[in-house]
Amino acid sequence: MLGLLFVNWNMNPEIFRIGGFAVRWYGVLFVSGFILGYWMFIKFCQKERVDTNMLDPLLFTLLIGTLVGSRLGHCIFYQPEYYFGSWKGFLEIFEIWKGGLASHGGAIMLVLCMIWFAHKYGPKYHIDFMWLVDHLAIAVAFAGAFIRLGNLCNSEIYGDVTSLPWGFIFERRGETEPKHPTQIYESLSYFILGLILVWIYVRRLNKTYRGTFIGIFFIVCFGMRFLIEFIKEPQVEFEEGMALDMGQWLSIPFVILGIIALIWAYKKKIPAAAIISDEKPKKQGPTHYAKSLQK
């Protein structure tokens, strides 16, 4: 009887195709995450009176950083021998549409991009690196939920065999047994994390220290990723038989960074909101030389 409750999953990952060009659900969900994040940053800036002119270069930086970091992360962490072992593999690094993105690589690149962005634009807009990553954490939680739904649409990155009634039989991958829909597990965990961060931002922003949001994000996001990996199928051959897979090893440093961020936040006690002075620059009076000319 329980077998009747299993989900036979055979979703077409393409929304439509015209010749050699196809629009895929994964791409739409990926872009939707950026659109939602952009809208959230508009609200953040309006609430904290930060100049919204910074959002266009910020969006461009985040988009490039996410794509480059996620792709390189997959190529370096999971299949370096293939992508760097021949010219054919190396050229496929640039074929992002074929799939193969790693969230850990994206996270590393985003941190590096935010360091650069804070150095270049921070003084002009009265923000710093921790302000950026704090607010970015809230938006990325929802974007991560969208991306994992994209993985579900692609019938990829799923779990081991399960007898639970919500198991998915990924027919497009040739599976005949129900597997854990780990894409849904991760998507739900990221969505709930995003809601918690939004609640803290809306209700307790004035009582929250800078570094708190990114600290909570790293601990919960990569902590959940670490746990869910136990029921995932190995993504590459070398992970078979390992006590911890590559995703888990890469998650541990981020959890540690999250703990360090929270300790830093409560030691420094810098307000999480942007600090924009209400004082207008005083109008300068005429110089002594100008006064002498008026006589």
Salt bridges, closest charged atoms under 4 A:
GLU14 OE2 - ARG17 NH2 2.48
GLU14 OE2 - ARG24 NH1 3.91
GLU48 OE2 - HIS135 NE2 2.63
GLU92 OE2 - LYS88 NZ 2.91
GLU95 OE1 - LYS98 NZ 2.76
ASP128 OD2 - ARG210 NH1 3.02
GLU175 OE1 - LYS179 NZ 3.01
GLU186 OE1 - ARG148 NE 3.02
GLU186 OE2 - LYS232 NZ 2.68
GLU229 OE2 - ARG225 NE 2.62
GLU229 OE2 - LYS232 NZ 3.03
GLU233 OE2 - LYS179 NZ 2.53
ASP278 OD1 - ARG49 NH1 2.86
